[in-house]
Structures are given as C-alpha cells and as structure tokens.
C-alpha cells in the first residue's frame, strides 16, 4: 500500500517567516506534487517534480519553491510567508505512467493545514 | 480557464436517496477520469475512475457515467449514507501528460439522516 507522509498536520507561522513543508513517499515513485486546496478552487498545482533535482512550475508557483534532493522526499518552501498562503497543502506521488492493474494515478498524503498569522 | 468544472459547490441529500454529482470538462485530450473523496483534515482518497473508452463504471454503491459527446461525467451514489458526507473532486488526465491530473473545484455533499 502506498504511503505518502506529510510531516505536520497543522502548522501556525508568522508573516515573513520561511516555512518548510516536508513530504515523504515509500513507493519509489518518480513523480511528486504539491497542491494547495482552497474552498471553491479545488486542488491547484504549485510545483511538481519528475525526478531527483528536477522541478517544474505548476499553476500557482509564485511565493513558493521546492527541493527534491532524494527520490522519496519533496519539500515545499514558503520563502517569506504571507497571510494569503494560509491554506491546506497536499502532497501526492505517482509513477511516471499508468501502471498495469492500478487505476489511481496519484496518491495523496493527509495534508498540512497551514495558518499564517 | 478551468478545464474541469464542478458547477455545484454543494449538494444536500436525504439518507437512502440517490446523490448525483456532476462534472464538465473542455479538453478533448482527457482520456481518463477519476473521482476523489475528501474528508476535512484528510487527504483526498481515490473513489472510482473511468476510461474514455467506456461510458459506465460501477463499484458497489458508486457508479460513474461518462458522456464524451457532451464532455460530461457524473457520479451516482445509491443509496446515500451519512458517512458519504465529504467533498468530492472530479479529476481528469490527458493521454499525453503522464499522471498529471486536472481537478475540478469540488462539490460538498451532505447526507442527512
């Protein structure tokens, strides 16, 4: 069973702080993703990575950066946190293509609810 | 420009009745569609999927219908149970985009006892 683990379930930080959100997956998946979920807006892709040290911008990368030094770990960094970055952050992982016998492209962690005060 | 839309932000249904959640898409390259279910303070969990070569897929109380000509899919839950109360996200995958998914805005389903 795929396990995607996000280091914190709840986090409270102050405006201007540098914030790190960590995600680890145990399935040796090549792809990893960071989304944020806001009411009415669904899941919006911030960044994704298709290999170690590789990263691509998603739909809303502004104010964020990422790091993927090891295959199993994908970190999201808020360089200088702002109140509009208060949100639920979701990490996901997937293999590069559809796997025979699998009907689920992406597996999600439980999310980190981040509040910026 | 939203390629996947869920036009109903919320839906309220009586326990035992049918819940119908709708999703529309615009991208003709989408070849695989999924529904994820999300409880508060948890990550989305996969519910059911359908390939574009099919028009129906059933799994227990959950059935997904795909109408390619209308670019519309729907999720039917019969009978609805209070434990089904959650936010449901429709997602779509393009055949040329690996496992990248495009998500709709979600529909909050409330099943009343």
gemmi code that builds the backbone of each chain (N, CA, C; Angstrom):
import gemmi

chains = {
    "A": [
        ("UNK", (0.835, -1.201, 0.000), (0.000, 0.000, 0.000), (0.875, 1.258, 0.000)),
        ("UNK", (0.548, 2.183, -0.873), (1.330, 3.405, -0.986), (1.122, 4.275, 0.233)),
        ("UNK", (2.228, 4.818, 0.731), (2.111, 5.717, 1.862), (2.817, 7.023, 1.517)),
        ("UNK", (2.047, 8.107, 1.616), (2.593, 9.443, 1.450), (2.423, 10.150, 2.788)),
        ("UNK", (3.534, 10.558, 3.365), (3.513, 11.128, 4.715), (3.938, 12.583, 4.685)),
        ("UNK", (3.080, 13.431, 5.235), (3.419, 14.842, 5.380), (3.779, 15.085, 6.839)),
        ("UNK", (4.856, 15.827, 7.048), (5.465, 15.894, 8.377), (4.568, 16.522, 9.436)),
        ("UNK", (3.728, 17.478, 9.038), (2.879, 18.151, 10.024), (1.432, 18.130, 9.572)),
        ("UNK", (0.508, 17.911, 10.480), (-0.919, 18.022, 10.138), (-1.406, 19.462, 10.266)),
        ("UNK", (-0.883, 20.158, 11.263), (-1.258, 21.552, 11.493), (0.013, 22.358, 11.781)),
        ("UNK", (0.036, 23.570, 11.246), (1.211, 24.422, 11.422), (0.749, 25.863, 11.491)),
        ("UNK", (1.295, 26.612, 12.449), (0.986, 28.036, 12.562), (2.302, 28.805, 12.508)),
        ("UNK", (2.383, 29.739, 11.579), (3.600, 30.531, 11.391), (3.230, 32.008, 11.301)),
        ("UNK", (4.257, 32.833, 11.365), (4.037, 34.277, 11.300), (4.430, 34.835, 9.937)),
        ("UNK", (3.813, 35.915, 9.583), (4.127, 36.611, 8.324), (5.618, 36.893, 8.236)),
        ("UNK", (6.197, 36.594, 7.085), (7.615, 36.845, 6.871), (8.528, 35.678, 7.198)),
        ("UNK", (8.020, 34.695, 7.897), (8.844, 33.533, 8.230), (9.101, 32.678, 7.001)),
        ("UNK", (10.196, 31.943, 7.023), (10.469, 30.940, 5.998), (9.885, 29.620, 6.511)),
        ("UNK", (9.035, 28.996, 5.695), (8.311, 27.809, 6.140), (8.672, 26.620, 5.259)),
        ("UNK", (8.898, 25.489, 5.894), (9.228, 24.260, 5.174), (8.120, 23.227, 5.418)),
        ("UNK", (7.571, 22.698, 4.335), (6.625, 21.582, 4.428), (7.290, 20.366, 3.789)),
        ("UNK", (7.286, 19.250, 4.545), (8.000, 18.063, 4.078), (7.033, 16.954, 3.693)),
        ("UNK", (7.430, 16.192, 2.693), (6.617, 15.081, 2.214), (7.530, 13.907, 1.862)),
        ("UNK", (7.148, 12.724, 2.318), (7.930, 11.524, 2.037), (7.003, 10.440, 1.509)),
        ("UNK", (7.434, 9.753, 0.454), (6.659, 8.616, -0.074), (7.535, 7.373, -0.091)),
        ("UNK", (6.852, 6.218, 0.061), (7.608, 4.977, 0.242), (7.468, 4.016, -0.929)),
        ("UNK", (6.968, 4.509, -2.083), (6.724, 3.616, -3.213), (7.720, 3.793, -4.345)),
        ("UNK", (8.787, 4.513, -4.106), (9.790, 4.694, -5.151), (9.201, 5.368, -6.399)),
        ("UNK", (8.210, 6.234, -6.177), (7.576, 6.938, -7.293), (8.500, 8.029, -7.831)),
        ("UNK", (8.507, 8.153, -9.163), (9.310, 9.204, -9.776), (8.690, 10.594, -9.591)),
        ("UNK", (7.370, 10.661, -9.719), (6.690, 11.965, -9.693), (6.212, 12.323, -8.298)),
        ("UNK", (6.387, 13.570, -7.949), (5.805, 14.089, -6.711), (5.234, 15.471, -6.980)),
        ("UNK", (4.183, 15.806, -6.229), (3.402, 17.016, -6.491), (3.100, 17.751, -5.189)),
        ("UNK", (3.007, 19.062, -5.290), (2.469, 19.871, -4.194), (1.279, 20.670, -4.720)),
        ("UNK", (0.160, 20.542, -3.988), (-1.063, 21.285, -4.287), (-1.447, 22.122, -3.062)),
        ("UNK", (-2.283, 23.124, -3.330), (-2.993, 23.739, -2.222), (-4.484, 23.653, -2.521)),
        ("UNK", (-5.247, 23.466, -1.457), (-6.696, 23.341, -1.601), (-7.370, 24.487, -0.881)),
        ("UNK", (-8.173, 25.240, -1.617), (-8.939, 26.341, -1.044), (-10.407, 26.162, -1.441)),
        ("UNK", (-11.329, 26.558, -0.571), (-12.756, 26.338, -0.853), (-13.168, 26.906, -2.207)),
        ("UNK", (-13.852, 26.079, -2.993), (-14.354, 26.513, -4.296), (-13.326, 26.512, -5.409)),
        ("UNK", (-12.066, 26.379, -5.053), (-11.000, 26.428, -6.064), (-10.400, 25.059, -6.347)),
        ("UNK", (-10.827, 24.040, -5.629), (-10.303, 22.710, -5.854), (-8.849, 22.594, -5.460)),
        ("UNK", (-8.162, 21.680, -6.119), (-6.742, 21.476, -5.878), (-5.969, 22.189, -6.979)),
        ("UNK", (-5.118, 23.091, -6.596), (-4.312, 23.817, -7.570), (-2.852, 23.406, -7.420)),
        ("UNK", (-2.232, 23.103, -8.549), (-0.868, 22.587, -8.543), (0.134, 23.723, -8.363)),
        ("UNK", (1.005, 23.582, -7.367), (2.012, 24.607, -7.095), (3.302, 24.270, -7.847)),
        ("UNK", (3.836, 23.087, -7.580), (5.049, 22.598, -8.231), (4.944, 21.087, -8.345)),
        ("UNK", (5.687, 20.530, -9.283), (5.849, 19.094, -9.325), (7.283, 18.752, -9.712)),
        ("UNK", (7.625, 17.499, -9.454), (8.977, 17.025, -9.745), (8.873, 15.644, -10.363)),
        ("UNK", (9.582, 15.411, -11.453), (9.511, 14.102, -12.109), (10.786, 13.294, -11.918)),
        ("UNK", (11.724, 13.862, -11.138), (12.945, 13.117, -10.832), (13.729, 13.902, -9.788)),
        ("UNK", (14.711, 13.241, -9.220), (15.559, 13.912, -8.235), (16.188, 15.149, -8.863)),
        ("UNK", (16.159, 16.238, -8.113), (16.721, 17.534, -8.506), (15.999, 18.180, -9.685)),
        ("UNK", (14.927, 17.579, -10.159), (14.149, 18.177, -11.249), (12.874, 18.767, -10.665)),
        ("UNK", (12.466, 19.922, -11.189), (11.234, 20.540, -10.728), (10.614, 21.333, -11.877)),
        ("UNK", (9.289, 21.421, -11.819), (8.554, 22.180, -12.815), (7.499, 23.012, -12.106)),
        ("UNK", (7.273, 24.222, -12.594), (6.230, 25.055, -12.028), (4.854, 24.524, -12.409)),
        ("UNK", (3.955, 24.631, -11.448), (2.569, 24.300, -11.712), (1.789, 25.550, -12.071)),
        ("UNK", (0.560, 25.625, -11.628), (-0.308, 26.743, -11.993), (-0.108, 27.969, -11.111)),
        ("UNK", (0.347, 27.769, -9.865), (0.449, 28.900, -8.923), (1.768, 28.835, -8.150)),
        ("UNK", (2.929, 28.965, -8.828), (4.213, 28.812, -8.139), (4.695, 30.046, -7.370)),
        ("UNK", (4.047, 31.189, -7.583), (4.561, 32.432, -7.017), (4.566, 32.377, -5.492)),
        ("UNK", (5.702, 32.721, -4.903), (5.840, 32.737, -3.452), (6.304, 31.414, -2.866)),
        ("UNK", (6.504, 30.422, -3.748), (6.921, 29.088, -3.307), (8.176, 28.646, -4.045)),
        ("UNK", (8.903, 27.732, -3.419), (9.953, 26.998, -4.105), (9.914, 25.563, -3.599)),
        ("UNK", (10.658, 24.690, -4.247), (10.659, 23.283, -3.860), (12.078, 22.745, -3.890)),
        ("UNK", (12.223, 21.591, -3.241), (13.513, 20.915, -3.228), (13.288, 19.418, -3.283)),
        ("UNK", (14.043, 18.752, -4.157), (13.969, 17.287, -4.230), (15.400, 16.756, -4.347)),
        ("UNK", (16.002, 16.539, -3.187), (17.370, 16.025, -3.124), (17.403, 14.502, -3.139)),
        ("UNK", (16.331, 13.871, -2.661), (16.226, 12.411, -2.677), (14.899, 12.021, -3.310)),
        ("UNK", (14.863, 10.859, -3.889), (13.673, 10.441, -4.630), (12.430, 10.399, -3.746)),
        ("UNK", (12.592, 9.999, -2.499), (11.426, 9.798, -1.649), (10.926, 11.083, -0.982)),
        ("UNK", (11.660, 12.168, -1.092), (11.329, 13.366, -0.314), (11.171, 14.592, -1.212)),
        ("UNK", (10.084, 15.311, -0.982), (9.793, 16.522, -1.773), (9.364, 17.606, -0.798)),
        ("UNK", (10.114, 18.698, -0.775), (9.868, 19.764, 0.201), (9.298, 20.988, -0.489)),
        ("UNK", (8.333, 21.591, 0.155), (7.761, 22.862, -0.314), (8.225, 23.957, 0.631)),
        ("UNK", (8.709, 25.053, 0.046), (9.266, 26.144, 0.844), (8.508, 27.426, 0.563)),
        ("UNK", (8.026, 28.053, 1.616), (7.454, 29.390, 1.504), (8.558, 30.358, 1.908)),
        ("UNK", (9.085, 31.088, 0.955), (10.270, 31.891, 1.184), (10.032, 32.976, 2.240)),
        ("UNK", (8.892, 33.632, 2.174), (8.523, 34.669, 3.136), (7.002, 34.601, 3.265)),
        ("UNK", (6.547, 33.871, 4.277), (5.123, 33.545, 4.374), (4.254, 34.803, 4.433)),
        ("UNK", (3.115, 34.725, 3.749), (2.139, 35.809, 3.792), (0.770, 35.233, 4.138)),
        ("UNK", (-0.124, 36.080, 4.588), (-1.431, 35.601, 5.067), (-2.223, 34.921, 3.953)),
        ("UNK", (-2.002, 35.311, 2.699), (-2.754, 34.667, 1.613), (-2.233, 33.268, 1.270)),
        ("UNK", (-1.228, 32.828, 2.007), (-0.747, 31.459, 1.855), (-1.322, 30.533, 2.932)),
        ("UNK", (-2.230, 31.075, 3.734), (-2.983, 30.224, 4.661), (-3.859, 29.297, 3.842)),
        ("UNK", (-3.677, 27.980, 4.027), (-4.379, 27.030, 3.164), (-4.116, 25.609, 3.643)),
        ("UNK", (-4.787, 24.656, 2.981), (-4.482, 23.236, 3.156), (-3.512, 22.857, 2.043)),
        ("UNK", (-2.365, 22.286, 2.424), (-1.359, 21.880, 1.446), (-1.327, 20.356, 1.348)),
        ("UNK", (-1.378, 19.870, 0.119), (-1.447, 18.437, -0.132), (-0.283, 18.004, -1.003)),
        ("UNK", (0.357, 16.919, -0.576), (1.431, 16.316, -1.348), (0.905, 15.039, -1.986)),
        ("UNK", (1.370, 14.729, -3.186), (0.976, 13.495, -3.862), (2.177, 12.908, -4.586)),
        ("UNK", (2.099, 11.604, -4.859), (3.150, 10.969, -5.638), (2.522, 10.046, -6.669)),
        ("UNK", (3.280, 9.759, -7.726), (2.786, 8.832, -8.742), (3.958, 8.267, -9.525)),
        ("UNK", (3.770, 7.097, -10.149), (4.762, 6.620, -11.108), (4.687, 7.487, -12.366)),
        ("UNK", (5.607, 7.326, -13.308), (5.602, 8.205, -14.482), (4.427, 7.975, -15.408)),
        ("UNK", (3.895, 6.746, -15.440), (2.760, 6.468, -16.306), (1.801, 5.542, -15.596)),
        ("UNK", (0.711, 5.212, -16.260), (-0.261, 4.318, -15.642), (0.370, 2.933, -15.484)),
        ("UNK", (0.190, 2.373, -14.322), (0.743, 1.056, -14.017), (-0.334, 0.012, -14.228)),
        ("UNK", (0.010, -1.079, -14.905), (-0.960, -2.148, -15.148), (-1.534, -2.630, -13.823)),
        ("UNK", (-2.847, -2.715, -13.766), (-3.504, -3.160, -12.547), (-3.780, -2.045, -11.565)),
        ("UNK", (-3.307, -0.842, -11.871), (-3.546, 0.292, -10.978), (-4.476, 1.271, -11.663)),
        ("UNK", (-5.474, 1.743, -10.936), (-6.404, 2.699, -11.535), (-6.281, 4.070, -10.903)),
        ("UNK", (-5.230, 4.293, -10.177), (-5.113, 5.538, -9.419), (-3.788, 6.216, -9.749)),
        ("UNK", (-3.845, 7.286, -10.554), (-2.606, 7.945, -10.966), (-1.841, 8.568, -9.810)),
        ("UNK", (-2.540, 9.184, -8.864), (-1.845, 9.888, -7.795), (-2.345, 9.452, -6.425)),
        ("UNK", (-1.384, 9.356, -5.492), (-1.693, 9.012, -4.113), (-1.369, 10.216, -3.241)),
        ("UNK", (-2.274, 10.552, -2.348), (-2.138, 11.772, -1.557), (-1.767, 11.499, -0.107)),
        ("UNK", (-1.075, 12.469, 0.473), (-0.876, 12.488, 1.915), (-2.095, 13.077, 2.604)),
        ("UNK", (-2.045, 13.154, 3.937), (-3.201, 13.630, 4.693), (-3.316, 15.145, 4.736)),
        ("UNK", (-2.328, 15.838, 4.230), (-2.414, 17.290, 4.156), (-1.819, 17.987, 5.370)),
        ("UNK", (-1.406, 19.224, 5.154), (-0.943, 20.103, 6.234), (-1.794, 21.359, 6.188)),
        ("UNK", (-2.490, 21.627, 7.271), (-3.262, 22.877, 7.332), (-2.345, 23.944, 7.905)),
        ("UNK", (-1.995, 24.883, 7.067), (-1.054, 25.939, 7.432), (-1.794, 27.250, 7.659)),
        ("UNK", (-1.534, 27.857, 8.796), (-2.103, 29.171, 9.099), (-0.967, 30.170, 9.244)),
        ("UNK", (-1.076, 31.273, 8.519), (-0.075, 32.333, 8.598), (-0.724, 33.531, 9.308)),
        ("UNK", (-0.161, 33.913, 10.439), (-0.755, 34.996, 11.231), (-0.039, 36.326, 10.990)),
    ],
    "B": [
        ("UNK", (-8.589, 29.688, -17.147), (-9.628, 28.931, -17.834), (-9.695, 27.521, -17.237)),
        ("UNK", (-10.798, 27.230, -16.544), (-10.913, 25.942, -15.884), (-11.265, 24.868, -16.892)),
        ("UNK", (-10.435, 23.843, -17.004), (-10.699, 22.765, -17.935), (-11.637, 21.719, -17.347)),
        ("UNK", (-11.724, 21.678, -16.024), (-12.625, 20.751, -15.343), (-13.472, 21.571, -14.375)),
        ("UNK", (-14.784, 21.474, -14.533), (-15.674, 22.300, -13.717), (-16.704, 21.456, -12.991)),
        ("UNK", (-16.878, 21.778, -11.725), (-17.973, 21.210, -10.961), (-18.848, 22.393, -10.568)),
        ("UNK", (-19.972, 22.524, -11.224), (-20.758, 23.746, -11.110), (-21.570, 23.847, -9.831)),
        ("UNK", (-21.731, 22.721, -9.141), (-22.477, 22.771, -7.883), (-21.501, 22.730, -6.722)),
        ("UNK", (-21.357, 23.807, -5.969), (-20.424, 23.782, -4.845), (-20.918, 22.907, -3.703)),
        ("UNK", (-22.229, 22.700, -3.603), (-22.743, 21.859, -2.529), (-24.018, 21.146, -2.960)),
        ("UNK", (-24.282, 20.046, -2.260), (-25.455, 19.223, -2.559), (-25.913, 18.588, -1.249)),
        ("UNK", (-27.206, 18.656, -0.993), (-27.763, 18.058, 0.219), (-28.763, 16.986, -0.176)),
        ("UNK", (-28.631, 15.792, 0.413), (-29.447, 14.647, 0.041), (-29.900, 13.921, 1.301)),
        ("UNK", (-31.080, 13.339, 1.245), (-31.576, 12.545, 2.376), (-30.936, 11.156, 2.344)),
        ("UNK", (-30.640, 10.644, 3.509), (-30.105, 9.283, 3.605), (-31.005, 8.296, 2.870)),
        ("UNK", (-30.382, 7.378, 2.122), (-31.139, 6.368, 1.394), (-31.488, 6.761, -0.031)),
        ("UNK", (-31.419, 8.080, -0.313), (-31.738, 8.533, -1.672), (-30.486, 8.544, -2.545)),
        ("UNK", (-30.665, 8.901, -3.803), (-29.537, 8.941, -4.730), (-28.854, 10.309, -4.673)),
        ("UNK", (-27.520, 10.301, -4.690), (-26.732, 11.538, -4.840), (-26.157, 11.523, -6.247)),
        ("UNK", (-26.279, 12.641, -6.928), (-25.712, 12.771, -8.278), (-24.804, 13.991, -8.296)),
        ("UNK", (-23.527, 13.743, -8.519), (-22.549, 14.824, -8.598), (-22.085, 14.943, -10.042)),
        ("UNK", (-22.030, 16.171, -10.523), (-21.748, 16.404, -11.936), (-20.404, 17.084, -12.165)),
        ("UNK", (-19.859, 16.845, -13.348), (-18.560, 17.395, -13.706), (-18.527, 17.610, -15.214)),
        ("UNK", (-18.059, 18.761, -15.659), (-17.925, 19.060, -17.081), (-16.461, 19.362, -17.398)),
        ("UNK", (-16.041, 19.022, -18.603), (-14.668, 19.290, -18.997), (-14.624, 19.842, -20.412)),
        ("UNK", (-13.519, 20.473, -20.731), (-13.407, 21.104, -22.051), (-12.303, 20.508, -22.916)),
        ("UNK", (-11.341, 19.828, -22.308), (-10.167, 19.355, -23.048), (-10.427, 17.991, -23.681)),
        ("UNK", (-10.393, 17.933, -24.999), (-10.660, 16.676, -25.706), (-9.527, 15.658, -25.552)),
        ("UNK", (-8.393, 16.095, -25.006), (-7.269, 15.185, -24.812), (-7.416, 14.328, -23.547)),
        ("UNK", (-8.373, 14.671, -22.711), (-8.565, 13.881, -21.488), (-9.035, 12.476, -21.867)),
        ("UNK", (-8.359, 11.464, -21.300), (-8.729, 10.092, -21.625), (-9.028, 9.244, -20.393)),
        ("UNK", (-8.937, 9.850, -19.233), (-9.139, 9.072, -18.007), (-9.665, 10.029, -16.953)),
        ("UNK", (-10.704, 9.591, -16.256), (-11.383, 10.475, -15.313), (-11.517, 9.775, -13.960)),
        ("UNK", (-11.409, 10.565, -12.913), (-11.448, 9.984, -11.581), (-12.318, 10.832, -10.662)),
        ("UNK", (-12.795, 10.196, -9.620), (-13.421, 10.909, -8.520), (-12.627, 10.605, -7.250)),
        ("UNK", (-12.304, 11.690, -6.532), (-11.666, 11.579, -5.235), (-12.635, 12.099, -4.193)),
        ("UNK", (-12.549, 11.528, -3.014), (-13.385, 11.927, -1.893), (-12.471, 12.486, -0.815)),
        ("UNK", (-12.896, 13.578, -0.188), (-12.029, 14.187, 0.825), (-12.833, 14.580, 2.060)),
        ("UNK", (-12.390, 14.035, 3.193), (-12.926, 14.465, 4.481), (-12.085, 15.633, 4.997)),
        ("UNK", (-12.664, 16.459, 5.877), (-11.883, 17.560, 6.461), (-10.622, 17.045, 7.140)),
        ("UNK", (-9.540, 17.771, 7.013), (-8.270, 17.456, 7.679), (-7.676, 16.116, 7.218)),
        ("UNK", (-8.117, 15.622, 6.070), (-7.507, 14.419, 5.489), (-7.196, 14.670, 4.026)),
        ("UNK", (-6.294, 13.864, 3.461), (-6.020, 13.983, 2.042), (-7.098, 13.325, 1.204)),
        ("UNK", (-7.187, 13.676, -0.079), (-8.163, 13.030, -0.959), (-7.871, 11.541, -1.086)),
        ("UNK", (-8.913, 10.744, -1.114), (-8.766, 9.313, -1.350), (-9.494, 8.954, -2.636)),
        ("UNK", (-8.882, 8.080, -3.380), (-9.440, 7.662, -4.657), (-10.753, 6.911, -4.444)),
        ("UNK", (-11.731, 7.212, -5.275), (-13.040, 6.581, -5.140), (-13.335, 5.657, -6.324)),
        ("UNK", (-13.330, 6.199, -7.514), (-13.684, 5.424, -8.701), (-13.152, 6.149, -9.926)),
        ("UNK", (-12.915, 5.403, -10.993), (-12.392, 6.010, -12.214), (-13.091, 5.430, -13.434)),
        ("UNK", (-12.872, 6.073, -14.575), (-13.424, 5.570, -15.828), (-12.516, 5.970, -16.968)),
        ("UNK", (-12.284, 5.051, -17.861), (-11.510, 5.334, -19.058), (-12.441, 5.900, -20.124)),
        ("UNK", (-11.873, 6.671, -21.046), (-12.703, 7.293, -22.074), (-13.266, 6.284, -23.079)),
        ("UNK", (-12.795, 5.036, -23.017), (-13.349, 4.027, -23.934), (-14.635, 3.419, -23.378)),
        ("UNK", (-14.975, 3.782, -22.155), (-16.195, 3.267, -21.537), (-17.192, 4.391, -21.297)),
        ("UNK", (-18.442, 4.019, -21.043), (-19.404, 5.057, -20.679), (-19.975, 4.851, -19.275)),
        ("UNK", (-19.573, 3.752, -18.648), (-20.091, 3.485, -17.304), (-19.107, 2.597, -16.554)),
        ("UNK", (-18.923, 2.893, -15.278), (-18.148, 2.010, -14.415), (-18.806, 1.991, -13.044)),
        ("UNK", (-18.982, 0.783, -12.530), (-19.730, 0.618, -11.289), (-18.874, -0.077, -10.243)),
        ("UNK", (-18.972, 0.398, -9.008), (-18.249, -0.225, -7.906), (-19.115, -0.098, -6.662)),
        ("UNK", (-19.873, -1.150, -6.382), (-20.751, -1.126, -5.213), (-21.816, -0.049, -5.334)),
        ("UNK", (-21.860, 0.844, -4.380), (-22.879, 1.916, -4.395), (-22.513, 3.060, -5.338)),
        ("UNK", (-21.332, 3.027, -5.903), (-20.830, 4.140, -6.703), (-20.796, 3.768, -8.186)),
        ("UNK", (-21.346, 4.647, -9.007), (-21.314, 4.469, -10.455), (-20.907, 5.771, -11.099)),
        ("UNK", (-19.968, 5.701, -12.032), (-19.589, 6.885, -12.783), (-20.042, 6.698, -14.220)),
        ("UNK", (-20.667, 7.746, -14.768), (-21.132, 7.764, -16.142), (-20.340, 8.801, -16.913)),
        ("UNK", (-19.963, 8.452, -18.137), (-19.220, 9.371, -18.983), (-19.970, 9.586, -20.289)),
        ("UNK", (-20.218, 10.843, -20.616), (-20.837, 11.211, -21.887), (-19.817, 12.048, -22.654)),
        ("UNK", (-19.072, 11.393, -23.538), (-17.964, 12.065, -24.213), (-18.444, 13.161, -25.156)),
        ("UNK", (-19.552, 12.938, -25.814), (-20.031, 13.954, -26.766), (-20.407, 15.239, -26.035)),
        ("UNK", (-20.908, 15.093, -24.809), (-21.270, 16.277, -24.022), (-20.127, 16.740, -23.135)),
        ("UNK", (-19.035, 15.994, -23.114), (-17.903, 16.268, -22.218), (-18.398, 16.427, -20.784)),
        ("UNK", (-19.109, 15.411, -20.355), (-19.760, 15.448, -19.050), (-19.614, 14.096, -18.376)),
        ("UNK", (-19.311, 14.127, -17.069), (-19.374, 12.894, -16.300), (-20.124, 13.146, -14.998)),
        ("UNK", (-20.650, 12.062, -14.474), (-21.400, 12.185, -13.229), (-21.092, 10.993, -12.332)),
        ("UNK", (-21.214, 11.237, -11.050), (-21.037, 10.200, -10.036), (-22.370, 10.000, -9.345)),
        ("UNK", (-22.840, 8.754, -9.336), (-24.086, 8.420, -8.664), (-23.765, 7.588, -7.435)),
        ("UNK", (-24.360, 7.947, -6.319), (-24.185, 7.191, -5.082), (-25.573, 6.726, -4.642)),
        ("UNK", (-25.743, 5.401, -4.626), (-27.049, 4.848, -4.270), (-26.871, 3.592, -3.400)),
        ("UNK", (-27.485, 3.515, -2.227), (-28.147, 4.614, -1.527), (-27.129, 5.487, -0.795)),
        ("UNK", (-27.432, 6.732, -0.642), (-26.527, 7.633, 0.073), (-26.565, 7.347, 1.564)),
        ("UNK", (-25.404, 7.481, 2.189), (-25.278, 7.248, 3.624), (-24.638, 8.473, 4.283)),
        ("UNK", (-24.909, 8.707, 5.559), (-24.296, 9.871, 6.227), (-22.773, 9.889, 6.133)),
        ("UNK", (-22.154, 8.719, 6.128), (-20.695, 8.636, 6.003), (-20.170, 9.070, 4.642)),
        ("UNK", (-21.072, 9.259, 3.684), (-20.669, 9.755, 2.364), (-20.485, 11.269, 2.367)),
        ("UNK", (-20.890, 11.924, 3.434), (-20.750, 13.383, 3.532), (-19.265, 13.753, 3.470)),
        ("UNK", (-18.898, 14.490, 2.443), (-17.490, 14.823, 2.188), (-17.461, 15.778, 1.001)),
        ("UNK", (-16.274, 16.223, 0.638), (-16.088, 16.980, -0.602), (-15.622, 16.004, -1.678)),
        ("UNK", (-16.255, 16.067, -2.834), (-15.924, 15.182, -3.939), (-15.280, 15.993, -5.051)),
        ("UNK", (-14.099, 15.525, -5.479), (-13.384, 16.189, -6.563), (-13.397, 15.311, -7.804)),
        ("UNK", (-13.737, 15.907, -8.902), (-13.609, 15.288, -10.203), (-12.205, 15.625, -10.720)),
        ("UNK", (-11.538, 14.675, -11.364), (-10.210, 14.931, -11.918), (-10.097, 14.267, -13.282)),
        ("UNK", (-9.242, 14.803, -14.111), (-9.070, 14.268, -15.461), (-7.592, 14.212, -15.816)),
        ("UNK", (-7.263, 13.217, -16.637), (-5.877, 13.026, -17.066), (-5.826, 13.082, -18.582)),
        ("UNK", (-4.840, 13.798, -19.084), (-4.653, 13.877, -20.530), (-3.723, 12.769, -20.987)),
        ("UNK", (-4.004, 12.161, -22.139), (-3.235, 10.998, -22.577), (-1.764, 11.322, -22.801)),
        ("UNK", (-1.456, 12.600, -23.031), (-0.072, 12.965, -23.321), (0.625, 13.591, -22.126)),
        ("UNK", (0.010, 13.510, -20.933), (0.565, 14.224, -19.780), (0.948, 13.286, -18.642)),
        ("UNK", (1.250, 12.027, -18.938), (1.655, 11.120, -17.874), (0.584, 11.014, -16.817)),
        ("UNK", (0.944, 11.211, -15.585), (-0.023, 11.130, -14.497), (-0.380, 12.496, -13.931)),
        ("UNK", (-0.259, 13.528, -14.746), (-0.719, 14.847, -14.317), (-2.238, 14.846, -14.305)),
        ("UNK", (-2.815, 15.415, -13.265), (-4.264, 15.496, -13.146), (-4.715, 16.948, -13.104)),
        ("UNK", (-5.874, 17.198, -13.686), (-6.535, 18.496, -13.574), (-7.789, 18.297, -12.751)),
        ("UNK", (-7.938, 19.093, -11.702), (-9.031, 18.904, -10.757), (-10.119, 19.953, -10.943)),
        ("UNK", (-11.351, 19.533, -10.643), (-12.447, 20.486, -10.537), (-12.440, 21.140, -9.163)),
        ("UNK", (-13.366, 22.075, -8.967), (-13.402, 22.847, -7.730), (-13.999, 22.118, -6.531)),
        ("UNK", (-14.605, 20.952, -6.784), (-15.162, 20.179, -5.680), (-16.632, 20.461, -5.435)),
        ("UNK", (-17.326, 19.439, -4.949), (-18.726, 19.568, -4.520), (-18.828, 18.996, -3.121)),
        ("UNK", (-19.379, 19.794, -2.215), (-19.564, 19.305, -0.841), (-20.904, 18.599, -0.754)),
        ("UNK", (-20.867, 17.314, -0.459), (-22.088, 16.511, -0.323), (-22.423, 16.364, 1.152)),
        ("UNK", (-23.671, 16.655, 1.477), (-24.158, 16.462, 2.839), (-25.319, 15.485, 2.785)),
        ("UNK", (-25.170, 14.355, 3.463), (-26.231, 13.359, 3.501), (-26.878, 13.423, 4.878)),
        ("UNK", (-28.157, 13.762, 4.887), (-28.862, 13.965, 6.153), (-29.532, 12.674, 6.601)),
        ("UNK", (-29.384, 12.341, 7.890), (-30.021, 11.117, 8.401), (-31.542, 11.214, 8.356)),
    ],
}
model = gemmi.Model(1)
for chain_id, residues in chains.items():
    chain = gemmi.Chain(chain_id)
    for i, (resn, *xyz) in enumerate(residues, 1):
        res = gemmi.Residue()
        res.name, res.seqid = resn, gemmi.SeqId(i, " ")
        for name, pos in zip(("N", "CA", "C"), xyz):
            atom = gemmi.Atom()
            atom.name, atom.element = name, gemmi.Element(name[0])
            atom.pos, atom.b_iso = gemmi.Position(*pos), 0.0
            res.add_atom(atom)
        chain.add_residue(res)
    model.add_chain(chain)
structure = gemmi.Structure()
structure.add_model(model)
structure.setup_entities()
